[in-house]
């Protein structure tokens, strides 16, 4: 049997868990005091646990649909977002510098990390040797100065 990737498909239990997590995040947005939020979260958990042993899949799917509709109708107008998550104020703000930037460091800056730059130079030589072995040496007439 071929391996079929199920990238976008979720099981019923995964959908229920996702709904539960979104409901708790929504409750978190409504109740800023921890004790009030925990009380509401316990009540919500009891609602989910009440239907956890449902064996009739038609009824289970209908309960899930009703839960999704209820969440949609009661969603907080300004949901909490983690700063570095999509939609957060700091999402994708940390810029990862490319490796070639280190080539332009001043020698005094490089001298602060001698082991790192020694190993880096060694790896650059290994990479160049691997490149030349695989693709051959560059043709001087192709290099434009």
N, C-alpha and C positions, 0 to 999 in steps of 0.2 A: 504494500500500500504506500502510495506517495505521501510525503509530508506536506500537508496543506496548511499554510499559515493562516491563523485566525486572528489577524491583527486588529480588526475593528469589531470582532464579535465578542460579546460578554455573556457569561452565564447569568441565569436569573439571580443567583446568590450574589454575584459581583454587582449587578444592578441595584439590588437591595442595599448592599453595603455602601455603594456610592450615594444612594439616596439618603441613607442614614447620616453619612458624613456631611453631606450638603445641608441637611436639616440642622445638625449640630452647629455648623458654621453660621447658619442663619440665626439660630438662637443666640449664639455668641454676639452677633451684631446687635440684637435687640436688648440683651441684658448685660450691662457692663459690670454689675456687681456679681462677684464670683458665686456667692451663696445662692442668689436668685437664679443664676444661670444653671448651676448644678441641680437645683430642684426641678427646673424645667427639663433639663437633660434626662433626669431620672424618669420623669413622667413620659417623655418621648420614648425612652428605652422600653418602658412597660408597654407602650402601644405597639412597638415593633415586636417585642417578645410574645405578645398575645397571638400574633399570627405567624410565628416562626415555624410552627409544626404543621402548617397547612400543606396537605398532600395533593389536593386538587389543583393542578397547574392553571386551569382556567381561572379559578378564583384567586390564585396567587398573582397571576398577571394582572387581573383586574384591581387587586389591592395595590399593586405597584403603580398602576396607571393613576389611581385615585390619589396615592401619595405624591406622585409627581405633580398632579394638578393642584393639590393642596399647597405644596411648597411654592409653586409658581404664583398662586394667588396671595400668598403671605410673605413673599420675598421682601427683604429689607430694602428700602430705597437707596441706601448707601452702604452696601455690604463691606465688611472688613476685608482688606486684602493685605497679605504679607508684603512687606516693602520690596523684596527681591523676587516676588512671584509675578507672573504675567498680570498686568493691570496695576501693579504696585508702583509707588513713586520712584523706587530705585531699580526697577527692572532693566536689565542689560546696561547698567551704568558702569560696571567694572569693565574696563577695556583691557583685554589681554594683549600685551605687546608682542609683536612677532620676534622671532629669535634673532633676526639680522640686526636689530637695534643694538644688541650687545657688542657687535663689531665696531660701533661708533663710540663706545665708552672711551674715556681718557685713560691712558696707562696707569695713572695714579688711582683711578677708580677700580681698574682691573686688579691692581696690586692688593686691594683689600680682600680679594677672594682668589688667592693664587691656585689652590687645589682645583677649584671649579673651572677656572679658565684654562688650566693645564689639561684637564680631562676634556674640556670642550674643544680645544685645538686638536687633541688627539682624535676625537670623534669626527671632527670636520675632515681630517686627513683620511680617516677610514671611509667616510662617506664619499669623498672624491675618488678614492681608489675603487670603491664598489661601482661608482658611476662610470668611470673610465673602463672598467672591466666589462660592464654590461652594454654600454653605448659607444665605447671608443673615445679616443682623445678628441677634443674639439679642433676643428679645422681652423688654422690661423686666418685664412681668407674670409671666414664667416664672421669673425669678430670685428665689430665696428667700434672704433675709438673716437 
